[in-house]
Amino acid sequence: MAKKVVKKKQPVSDRTVWTLRLVTSDVCERCKSQCARGIRYMTAMREPGAVGRGVPCILTRVKK
């Protein structure tokens, strides 16, 4: 019988953490490779009276 190999989990402090910058609709408009999330946000911000706080941009992710 083969033995099972048990992988140890990394401690939370050693795991890779990615942070995404919040960008506004004008940054999404200028983006060369627009993502689906950004396009949805841009169309929502074109509505009259829309208030936006930005959307996390996957292209601006940084490893912390």
TAHUUR-V654996 format. One record per residue. PHI is phi as a letter, one per 30 degrees, with the letter a starting at -180 (none if undefined). PSI is psi in degrees with one decimal (none if undefined). Layout:
((PHI	PSI) (PHI	PSI))
This chain:
((none	138.8) (d	143.3) (d	146.9) (d	140.0) (c	121.4) (c	122.4) (d	134.3) (d	138.7) (d	145.4) (d	146.1) (d	154.1) (e	-34.6) (d	-20.5) (c	-6.5) (d	151.0) (d	131.8) (c	126.0) (c	135.9) (c	140.0) (c	135.0) (d	145.8) (d	129.7) (b	151.6) (c	176.4) (d	-29.5) (d	-31.5) (d	-39.5) (d	-35.3) (d	-38.3) (d	-11.0) (d	137.7) (d	-30.6) (b	84.9) (d	136.0) (c	167.8) (d	-39.1) (d	-42.0) (d	-39.0) (d	-41.7) (d	-41.7) (d	-41.7) (d	-43.0) (d	-34.6) (d	-34.6) (d	-15.3) (d	-15.5) (d	143.5) (d	134.9) (i	8.8) (d	138.0) (c	121.4) (c	145.2) (c	6.7) (j	169.7) (b	140.6) (d	128.5) (c	121.3) (d	-23.6) (d	-13.5) (c	24.1) (d	145.9) (b	134.9) (d	127.8) (c	none))
